Amino acid sequence: MTKTMKQVQLNQYGAPDELKLVETTIPQPKAGEVVVKVEAIGVNYSDTLRRRNQYFQPTPLPYILGSEAVGKIVSVGEGVTEPYTIGASVLAILPFGGGYAEYVAAIAQYCVPLPPNIDAKTATAIFVQGSTAQLMISQVAKELQDKTVLINAAAGGVGSLLVQLAKLNGAKVIAASSSDEKLTVAKANGADATVNYSTPNWSEKVKEANNGKGVDIAFEMVGGDVYNETVKSGLSNVQKPF
């Protein structure tokens, strides 16, 4: 295995062009760690906040963005046992960053073993988007059986998972997005009805899709005029993920 790798490094806060591609040494695993050869990384809103030094936690410089990476384990540190063996596919959760690289060192216990039927790109959505969607369903919305739910940005990372989880929890799902192409994705994920919120007075179409009634719950992730129109859809319970 080569001894060097490419890594995207942040040495100064600011615009995207502050991210520099550098060559550095492949990390060696410490006790309790594994090194993963990266196949896909997650790109999240928190990365843009860290780049601008606006995240709620300090971002020390130099910093490597990326809170999750998917790939195969290529080396293990002392004390690491199954299932974290060389060749295993894992989702590495990286609370201190490091994902924007060809190889990452990760605490073995922070790695999620992946079944062979989940590809690397899909698996990157498990941690941030998946956790956000699951917490909104289980801790905020809670009981969804026989409820009608409006989900905005329904083809996005969190939204697409919310559509599926809401259906699994017995809800009728009305998916809203900004284009017919995105609504096709939401429909494929199980949405009962779809509405394009780039059209005027789209809240009326939400009511039409629910037999003239307002929805019980709305998951709102867009803001601005979309938020205002969401409130007009006849509900008092609007949940935002952030």
CORCORZI-V246799 format. One record per helix or strand of 3 or more residues. SS is the DSSP state (helix for helix, strand for strand). FROM is the first residue (numbers start at 1). LEN is the number of residues. If there is no record, write none. Layout:
# CORCORZI-V246799
ss: (SS/SS)
from: (FROM/FROM)
len: (LEN/LEN)
This chain:
# CORCORZI-V246799
ss: (strand/helix/strand/strand/helix/strand/strand/strand/helix/strand/helix/helix/strand/helix/strand/helix/strand/helix/strand/helix)
from: (4/16/19/33/45/68/89/103/108/111/120/128/148/157/172/180/193/202/217/224)
len: (7/3/7/9/7/9/5/5/3/3/4/14/4/12/6/9/4/8/3/8)
